[in-house]
């Protein structure tokens, strides 16, 4: 579990990323392609071509952290854009990592009159 400080932004790198990249390759992509600072404390999320693996790059104040998740079934929902970034909330990141469509979450229950 990662504890994100208040004000931490979560950025999805649109398009496809080479999942063979590690700390250095993803940091370089954050700087050159996304034009952000990898040591800013923000979270950067990358997805591979098949869509079943994501990597998160995050500076926790002491060092870079690289998290990876592979879905056994299904694909991670990703924006249609081929380049740039998309900002997510913490709740949307949680849904993304669970394989839920974070773009259109649907409630399963609509509250009725309470009387």
C-alpha positions in Angstrom: 0.0 0.0 0.0 1.4 3.4 -0.9 0.5 6.4 1.1 0.2 9.4 -1.2 0.7 12.9 0.3 -1.9 15.5 -0.1 -1.4 17.3 -3.4 0.1 14.2 -5.1 -1.1 14.0 -8.7 -1.6 10.7 -10.6 -0.7 10.8 -14.3 -1.4 8.2 -16.9 1.0 8.1 -19.8 -1.3 7.8 -22.8 -0.3 5.4 -25.5 1.8 2.2 -25.2 5.0 1.9 -23.2 7.8 -0.8 -23.5 7.3 -2.8 -20.4 10.9 -3.9 -20.5 11.8 -0.4 -19.2 12.8 0.0 -15.6 13.6 2.9 -13.3 15.9 4.7 -15.7 13.9 4.2 -18.9 10.6 5.2 -17.3 12.2 8.2 -15.6 13.6 9.3 -18.9 10.2 9.0 -20.5 8.6 11.1 -17.7 11.1 13.8 -18.4 11.3 13.8 -22.2 7.8 12.7 -23.3 5.6 13.7 -20.5 7.7 16.8 -19.7 7.3 16.2 -15.9 9.8 15.6 -13.1 10.0 12.0 -12.0 11.3 13.1 -8.5 8.3 15.4 -7.9 6.4 12.9 -5.7 3.7 12.4 -8.3 2.7 8.9 -9.6 3.2 8.0 -13.2 1.3 5.1 -14.7 2.4 3.2 -17.8 0.7 0.4 -19.8 2.1 -2.2 -22.1 0.9 -3.1 -25.6 -1.2 -6.1 -24.6 -2.9 -4.1 -21.9 -2.6 -6.6 -19.1 0.4 -5.1 -17.3 0.8 -1.6 -15.8 3.8 -0.1 -14.0 3.7 2.8 -11.6 6.7 5.0 -11.0 6.7 7.1 -7.8 9.3 9.1 -5.8 8.5 8.5 -2.0 11.0 11.1 -0.8 13.8 8.5 -0.2 14.0 6.9 -3.6 12.2 5.9 -6.7 9.6 3.1 -6.3 8.5 0.9 -9.3 5.3 -1.1 -8.9 4.0 -3.5 -11.4 0.7 -5.3 -11.7 -0.4 -8.0 -14.2 -4.1 -9.0 -14.6 -4.7 -12.7 -14.9 -7.8 -12.0 -17.0 -9.0 -8.9 -18.8 -7.2 -5.6 -19.7 -6.6 -2.3 -17.9 -8.9 0.4 -19.2 -6.8 3.1 -20.9 -7.6 6.4 -22.6 -7.9 6.5 -26.3 -5.2 9.3 -26.7 -1.9 8.2 -28.3 0.2 10.8 -26.5 0.2 13.1 -23.5 -1.1 12.5 -20.0 -4.4 12.0 -18.3 -4.8 13.0 -14.6 -6.6 10.6 -12.2 -8.0 10.8 -8.7 -6.9 8.3 -6.1 -10.3 6.6 -6.4 -9.9 6.3 -10.2 -6.4 4.8 -9.7 -7.9 2.2 -7.3 -10.5 1.3 -9.9 -7.9 1.2 -12.7 -5.7 -1.2 -10.7 -8.7 -3.5 -10.0 -9.5 -3.7 -13.7 -12.7 -1.6 -13.4 -13.6 1.0 -16.0 -12.6 4.1 -14.2 -14.0 6.4 -16.9 -17.7 5.5 -16.3 -18.2 4.0 -12.9 -21.8 3.1 -12.4 -23.6 2.9 -9.1 -25.5 -0.3 -8.4 -28.0 1.3 -6.1 -29.9 4.6 -6.3 -31.0 5.9 -2.9 -34.8 6.4 -2.5 -36.8 8.6 -0.2 -35.7 8.0 3.4 -39.2 8.2 4.9 
